[in-house]
Amino acid sequence: MKKNSDMDGLYIYSFFHMKIGSTSFGDGMSDKELSFFIHEYIHFLQNITTICGLERLNNDFVVLCRKIDWIKEQDDINVFVPILDETLKEPTLSNKLLIDLISGDTDFIEDFNFMSTEVFDITKIDNLRIVESVILNFKNGYGIEDNRLFGAREISESMAYLIEQHITKDYNSSPAYPYKTASMVVGYFCPELLKDYRNILIICDKALMSSNPGAEFFHIAQWLGQIKYIPSSPEELFQFLVINWQFYDLGEKTSSMDYYLSRAEEVRNNLHVLLKDEFFNDYNKWVDQIIDFAIFLRKKEPMFWLKLVEHGYVKNNQVWKEIINNIGGPVIEIDEHIYYNINPICCNSSCILYFEVFYQIYNLLNYGRTPCCLIPLCSNENTTISVDSSCTICPWNHPDYNGKLCMFKGIWQHWGLNKYNILPR
């Protein structure tokens, strides 16, 4: 997410939706609007090409599926929302706690003087997993000491901001927190590495290829400072970390690549389970396309982030063109709720609007939010679906229109939820 004005950009993790402050999309975008798009697109890539991104995605959809299953297990047709997390079974409940703990903070701080960073808390998840939380200590612009969490958000935003600066021409200056915090942490432990910004990208990516990016980043930077390691190039740093930095899963040493591949296949399978009917073949083909290409990048081009920035301005950037041609993009929403999608090769991506429905039902079951987020799309003059009061109050009861179901009602019915009465808790 970019936070410089009311709405520069937003990426909704797991649900493949990008919002950007732009009056156009495509060739008509200004360089500033293009920078908003690039920043949020980096988050889309992080979502599918990193362990952290895949685990968050998988967790959100497992929570969604478990709560749907819970509804269907009840004898009572009256279901009160939000559905409490206590209804989740292990390990889903523990995994949700893990995601919450590693996510980082939510604030935006324009400027601060960095003082120190440390592991400040250790939370036991279960008999095999503990989570280290990392805190940043600083003085704000008024000279008052303060602190914030350092987690996945701070690392992914720092990484996206660095890439944005080097492949676009007109980007906004962003608040120090969270967009520069990764560089500040590296500078605290090993300032020599700041001489080449690409070193920061390497450490960010290495951290995101873990289940707890904040702690992973902290320990890597601390260790590099302790051994006084100064690489001759970012490529050398990458190879050095591959060889010398160990990856552990549940206390056992393993390969981060093997772990990534297992998570990618788990995500693929869980997304396929959501819509299994042959009517949804385009959706399932799109899922396979983005997962297959994400795996290709990790296997064949593990330093793709470096290649992306080294090829420069995005409009002339061959690496960028190869990526976007192969996986297209998320749902792209610009000003006035106008929607776009980018088709990858051999695949129609209009089906990703189903993720809008997944997001709506996720918010309904987890937070009790009833107004359908598809109202702006369905209000478009080109749609054949009517928008009425049910869209705001009870979209699961939306009537058919000339025999055609709206997207929400179609999936709600496909999941066998028609007989249930949804009531506020």
VEXKOL-329183 format. One line per 3 residues: number of its first residue (from 1); their letters; for each residue x, y, z of C-alpha. Coordinates in Angstrom, 3 decimals, padded with zeros to 6 digits, m for minus. Example, Ala and Ser with C-alpha at 12.3 -4.5 7.8 and 13.67 -1.06 7.14 Angstrom:
! residues 2
1	AS	012.300:m004.500:007.800; 013.670:m001.060:007.140
END
This chain:
! residues 425
1	MKK	000.000:000.000:000.000; 001.231:003.484:m000.859; 000.263:006.207:001.630
4	NSD	001.020:009.678:000.328; m002.463:010.983:m000.352; m005.949:009.711:000.369
7	MDG	m005.620:007.013:m002.266; m002.367:006.389:m004.121; m002.640:002.641:m004.038
10	LYI	m003.753:m000.440:m002.166; m003.237:m004.161:m002.696; m005.562:m006.604:m000.945
13	YSF	m003.369:m009.594:m000.172; m004.759:m013.072:m000.908; m007.700:m011.709:m002.888
16	FHM	m005.802:m010.323:m005.896; m007.288:m006.831:m005.932; m005.375:m003.626:m006.585
19	KIG	m006.701:m000.090:m006.213; m004.724:002.821:m007.646; m005.314:006.554:m007.721
22	STS	m005.505:006.927:m011.490; m007.965:008.350:m013.992; m006.863:005.902:m016.691
25	FGD	m005.132:002.576:m017.153; m002.692:001.399:m019.795; m000.960:003.662:m022.309
28	GMS	m002.808:006.744:m021.070; m001.376:006.567:m017.536; 000.953:009.320:m016.385
31	DKE	004.345:008.317:m014.977; 003.062:009.062:m011.481; 000.010:006.848:m011.980
34	LSF	002.282:004.183:m013.433; 004.411:004.292:m010.273; 001.297:003.591:m008.163
37	FIH	000.530:000.602:m010.368; 004.093:m000.751:m010.217; 004.227:m000.510:m006.424
40	EYI	001.012:m002.476:m005.953; 001.971:m004.969:m008.660; 005.147:m005.778:m006.702
43	HFL	002.871:m006.788:m003.807; 000.960:m009.055:m006.209; 004.276:m010.732:m007.122
46	QNI	005.297:m011.011:m003.461; 001.928:m012.660:m002.796; 002.704:m015.613:m005.092
49	TTI	006.507:m015.801:m005.258; 007.369:m015.819:m001.540; 006.747:m018.239:001.312
52	CGL	005.267:m015.475:003.443; 002.885:m014.432:000.671; 001.739:m017.981:m000.017
55	ERL	001.228:m018.773:003.663; m000.909:m015.681:004.140; m002.919:m016.536:001.030
58	NND	m003.343:m020.149:002.125; m004.316:m019.163:005.653; m007.041:m016.771:004.463
61	FVV	m008.628:m019.367:002.210; m008.359:m022.193:004.723; m010.102:m019.950:007.294
64	LCR	m012.795:m019.167:004.710; m013.305:m022.848:003.849; m013.325:m023.974:007.494
67	KID	m016.027:m021.449:008.387; m018.115:m022.494:005.393; m017.742:m026.138:006.459
70	WIK	m018.716:m025.171:010.009; m021.942:m023.571:008.727; m022.839:m026.735:006.823
73	EQD	m022.156:m028.905:009.874; m024.793:m027.070:011.954; m028.325:m028.366:012.438
76	DIN	m029.627:m024.822:012.866; m030.299:m022.907:009.627; m029.783:m019.608:011.488
79	VFV	m026.132:m018.551:011.301; m024.870:m015.547:013.250; m022.033:m013.469:011.836
82	PIL	m019.271:m012.839:012.446; m018.480:m016.507:013.008; m016.061:m016.670:015.934
85	DET	m012.524:m017.942:015.405; m013.146:m020.456:018.186; m015.040:m022.503:015.615
88	LKE	m011.768:m023.130:013.752; m009.950:m026.391:014.320; m006.220:m026.868:014.745
91	PTL	m003.904:m026.212:013.015; m005.992:m023.504:011.288; m006.399:m021.476:014.487
94	SNK	m002.663:m021.603:015.240; m001.776:m020.661:011.657; m004.102:m017.649:011.828
97	LLI	m002.402:m016.553:015.059; 000.982:m016.934:013.361; m000.050:m014.712:010.429
100	DLI	m001.352:m012.060:012.830; 001.909:m012.087:014.815; 004.283:m011.791:011.859
103	SGD	002.361:m009.149:009.898; 003.996:m006.063:011.452; 002.441:m002.720:012.346
106	TDF	m000.125:m000.492:010.619; 001.120:003.091:011.117; 002.689:005.551:008.674
109	IED	005.380:007.821:010.155; 006.832:010.538:007.947; 010.237:010.797:009.590
112	FNF	012.109:009.471:012.588; 015.607:008.951:013.946; 016.368:005.249:014.169
115	MST	017.851:004.163:017.496; 017.909:000.360:017.732; 016.091:m002.861:016.973
118	EVF	015.644:m005.987:019.047; 013.643:m009.145:019.571; 011.248:m008.076:022.297
121	DIT	008.772:m010.932:022.603; 008.538:m014.663:021.977; 005.128:m016.296:021.567
124	KID	004.610:m020.043:021.702; 002.215:m021.139:018.953; 002.259:m024.866:019.652
127	NLR	004.731:m027.527:020.807; 006.880:m027.060:017.706; 006.602:m023.377:016.852
130	IVE	007.562:m020.128:018.520; 007.302:m016.663:016.991; 009.849:m013.931:017.626
133	SVI	008.521:m010.377:017.393; 010.955:m007.603:016.446; 010.568:m004.010:017.565
136	LNF	012.134:m000.802:016.192; 013.082:001.897:018.689; 013.273:005.478:017.425
139	KNG	012.690:009.144:018.171; 009.878:010.738:016.226; 009.903:014.199:014.682
142	YGI	009.173:015.742:018.105; 012.129:013.998:019.739; 009.866:011.623:021.676
145	EDN	011.029:008.018:021.972; 008.632:005.539:020.421; 008.617:002.085:018.827
148	RLF	006.846:m000.016:016.207; 006.776:m003.632:015.130; 008.983:m004.737:012.262
151	GAR	007.371:m007.526:010.256; 006.183:m008.688:006.854; 004.465:m005.390:006.045
154	EIS	007.555:m003.271:006.682; 009.741:m005.571:004.570; 007.351:m005.932:001.640
157	ESM	006.704:m002.154:001.571; 010.415:m001.309:001.770; 011.106:m003.709:m001.081
160	AYL	008.274:m002.407:m003.279; 009.341:001.196:m002.675; 012.950:000.455:m003.676
163	IEQ	011.849:m001.250:m006.892; 009.382:001.527:m007.681; 012.155:004.117:m007.383
166	HIT	014.358:002.322:m009.900; 011.924:001.343:m012.648; 009.573:004.365:m012.711
169	KDY	010.240:008.046:m013.398; 007.794:010.001:m011.237; 007.225:008.443:m007.841
172	NSS	006.141:010.154:m004.619; 008.434:010.319:m001.617; 006.964:008.009:001.003
175	PAY	006.989:008.002:004.824; 010.082:006.561:006.475; 007.918:004.021:008.251
178	PYK	007.261:001.506:006.729; 008.871:002.299:003.360; 012.490:002.817:004.478
181	TAS	012.653:000.715:007.616; 014.341:m002.295:005.983; 017.218:m000.083:004.830
184	MVV	017.443:001.454:008.323; 017.718:m001.976:009.959; 020.482:m003.027:007.557
187	GYF	022.240:000.298:008.107; 022.113:m000.235:011.867; 023.931:m003.582:011.678
190	CPE	026.064:m003.318:008.518; 026.055:000.156:006.915; 028.498:m000.934:004.190
193	LLK	025.702:m002.878:002.534; 023.774:000.349:001.918; 026.291:001.338:m000.759
196	DYR	024.285:m000.807:m003.198; 020.510:m000.665:m002.705; 020.201:m004.055:m004.412
199	NIL	021.687:m005.685:m001.311; 018.552:m004.589:000.537; 016.382:m006.277:m002.096
202	IIC	018.307:m009.523:m001.605; 017.823:m009.490:002.175; 014.147:m008.482:001.868
205	DKA	013.469:m011.344:m000.515; 015.394:m013.806:001.652; 013.325:m012.725:004.661
208	LMS	010.026:m013.023:002.775; 011.057:m016.558:001.846; 010.331:m017.523:005.445
211	SNP	007.360:m017.849:007.793; 008.453:m014.913:009.966; 010.064:m012.226:007.767
214	GAE	010.674:m009.668:010.543; 012.724:m012.010:012.709; 014.444:m013.536:009.658
217	FFH	015.477:m010.095:008.377; 016.659:m009.028:011.831; 018.823:m012.134:012.315
220	IAQ	020.312:m012.016:008.801; 021.263:m008.333:009.122; 022.618:m008.869:012.627
223	WLG	024.687:m011.878:011.495; 026.108:m010.104:008.425; 027.154:m007.243:010.700
226	QIK	028.772:m009.600:013.198; 030.856:m011.449:010.577; 031.584:m008.128:008.789
229	YIP	030.719:m009.654:005.440; 030.912:m007.210:002.515; 029.953:m008.767:m000.835
232	SSP	031.485:m007.601:m004.096; 028.024:m007.644:m005.715; 024.370:m008.348:m004.844
235	EEL	024.681:m011.600:m006.805; 027.502:m012.669:m004.507; 025.389:m011.791:m001.452
238	FQF	022.539:m013.888:m002.853; 024.773:m016.934:m003.350; 026.429:m016.421:000.032
241	LVI	023.058:m016.525:001.792; 021.942:m019.566:m000.237; 025.013:m021.473:000.919
244	NWQ	025.449:m020.194:004.454; 022.051:m019.151:005.817; 020.101:m022.157:007.038
247	FYD	016.340:m022.543:006.675; 014.322:m024.442:009.284; 010.800:m025.846:009.259
250	LGE	009.431:m026.934:012.650; 012.966:m027.122:014.005; 014.280:m029.265:011.133
253	KTS	016.852:m027.959:008.658; 015.432:m028.008:005.128; 015.558:m026.186:001.790
256	SMD	013.603:m022.932:001.483; 012.964:m023.860:m002.168; 011.462:m027.219:m001.217
259	YYL	009.324:m025.494:001.408; 008.199:m022.872:m001.124; 007.234:m025.565:m003.642
262	SRA	005.163:m027.464:m001.082; 003.346:m024.256:m000.093; 002.736:m023.367:m003.762
265	EEV	001.131:m026.748:m004.436; m000.943:m026.458:m001.267; m002.241:m023.062:m002.401
268	RNN	m002.945:m024.400:m005.888; m004.974:m027.296:m004.481; m006.923:m025.143:m002.031
271	LHV	m007.830:m022.588:m004.714; m008.977:m025.377:m007.041; m011.195:m026.830:m004.299
274	LLK	m013.162:m023.560:m004.092; m014.625:m023.854:m007.613; m014.462:m027.403:m008.922
277	DEF	m017.252:m027.389:m011.518; m016.220:m027.364:m015.209; m018.114:m024.065:m015.513
280	FND	m015.112:m022.561:m013.700; m012.435:m023.958:m016.051; m011.118:m020.457:m016.864
283	YNK	m010.654:m019.766:m013.159; m008.765:m023.018:m012.580; m006.609:m022.435:m015.657
286	WVD	m005.717:m018.960:m014.334; m004.772:m020.420:m010.935; m002.456:m022.929:m012.626
289	QII	m000.927:m020.238:m014.829; 000.091:m017.904:m011.991; 001.324:m020.706:m009.711
292	DFA	003.291:m022.373:m012.519; 004.981:m019.126:m013.517; 005.749:m018.186:m009.904
295	IFL	007.438:m021.584:m009.522; 009.307:m021.002:m012.798; 010.670:m017.695:m011.486
298	RKK	011.840:m019.285:m008.242; 013.462:m022.253:m009.998; 014.907:m020.727:m013.160
301	EPM	015.296:m017.020:m012.295; 015.840:m016.886:m008.509; 017.368:m013.397:m008.799
304	FWL	014.469:m012.038:m010.858; 014.087:m009.014:m008.561; 017.655:m007.953:m009.405
307	KLV	017.066:m008.453:m013.120; 013.878:m006.431:m012.909; 015.583:m003.338:m011.456
310	EHG	018.679:m003.706:m013.611; 016.580:m003.461:m016.790; 015.448:000.022:m015.794
313	YVK	012.402:002.034:m016.815; 009.349:m000.164:m016.853; 008.129:000.820:m020.330
316	NNQ	011.370:m000.489:m021.845; 011.939:m003.270:m019.309; 012.049:m006.730:m020.934
319	VWK	011.955:m008.556:m017.592; 008.815:m006.651:m016.642; 007.215:m007.483:m019.995
322	EII	007.987:m011.188:m019.620; 006.474:m011.279:m016.123; 003.287:m009.406:m016.989
325	NNI	002.805:m011.365:m020.223; 003.001:m014.639:m018.318; 000.856:m013.905:m015.279
328	GGP	m001.162:m010.819:m016.186; m002.265:m009.068:m013.020; m004.820:m008.866:m010.233
331	VIE	m008.135:m007.052:m010.549; m007.167:m003.410:m011.142; m009.554:m000.740:m009.867
334	IDE	m008.926:002.892:m010.764; m010.807:006.079:m009.863; m014.625:006.062:m010.149
337	HIY	m014.626:002.279:m009.559; m013.574:001.424:m013.106; m012.151:m002.108:m013.340
340	YNI	m009.484:m003.646:m015.579; m007.780:m006.979:m015.899; m004.641:m008.088:m017.742
343	NPI	m004.785:m011.429:m019.514; m001.708:m013.652:m019.216; m000.717:m015.829:m022.164
346	CCN	m003.183:m018.606:m022.991; m005.628:m017.523:m020.304; m008.599:m015.195:m019.809
349	SSC	m008.250:m013.463:m016.446; m011.762:m011.966:m016.220; m012.494:m014.960:m013.957
352	ILY	m010.424:m013.385:m011.160; m013.520:m011.344:m010.314; m014.512:m014.486:m008.403
355	FEV	m011.908:m013.420:m005.860; m014.036:m010.332:m005.230; m016.801:m012.681:m004.114
358	FYQ	m014.375:m014.715:m001.997; m013.287:m011.470:m000.327; m016.888:m010.411:000.290
361	IYN	m017.817:m013.756:001.857; m014.587:m013.767:003.892; m015.490:m010.336:005.310
364	LLN	m019.062:m011.441:005.970; m018.094:m014.567:007.908; m015.124:m013.059:009.762
367	YGR	m016.310:m009.507:010.443; m020.049:m009.493:009.780; m019.732:m006.999:006.907
370	TPC	m022.830:m007.262:004.747; m022.633:m004.580:001.979; m021.373:m006.332:m001.152
373	CLI	m018.050:m004.993:m002.417; m019.176:m005.820:m005.975; m021.823:m003.054:m005.991
376	PLC	m019.568:m000.585:m007.918; m018.828:m003.242:m010.540; m022.446:m004.361:m010.857
379	SNE	m023.550:m000.715:m011.114; m021.551:m000.369:m014.319; m023.812:000.394:m017.248
382	NTT	m022.497:m002.627:m019.165; m023.637:m005.186:m016.572; m026.862:m007.192:m016.860
385	ISV	m027.203:m007.583:m013.082; m029.525:m005.286:m011.147; m028.343:m003.564:m007.980
388	DSS	m031.002:m003.358:m005.284; m031.304:m003.068:m001.506; m030.375:m006.734:m001.005
391	CTI	m026.849:m005.938:m002.282; m026.287:m003.813:000.830; m028.257:m005.766:003.419
394	CPW	m028.198:m009.420:002.356; m026.406:m010.136:m000.944; m026.894:m013.873:m000.346
397	NHP	m030.621:m013.227:m000.999; m030.133:m011.295:m004.236; m032.901:m012.323:m006.678
400	DYN	m032.107:m013.639:m010.132; m032.436:m011.195:m013.010; m034.032:m012.675:m016.142
403	GKL	m032.967:m016.089:m014.877; m029.345:m014.990:m014.278; m027.679:m014.994:m010.854
406	CMF	m025.289:m012.274:m009.736; m021.724:m013.441:m009.134; m022.098:m013.417:m005.346
409	KGI	m025.348:m015.412:m005.359; m023.964:m017.836:m007.939; m020.974:m018.775:m005.783
412	WQH	m023.048:m018.740:m002.583; m025.373:m021.260:m004.213; m022.446:m023.263:m005.669
415	WGL	m021.134:m023.654:m002.109; m024.485:m025.024:m000.920; m025.300:m022.122:001.420
418	NKY	m028.747:m021.168:000.104; m030.782:m022.691:002.919; m029.084:m020.718:005.714
421	NIL	m030.372:m017.514:007.283; m027.493:m015.102:007.944; m028.129:m012.935:010.985
424	PR	m026.087:m010.271:012.810; m024.506:m011.430:016.055
END
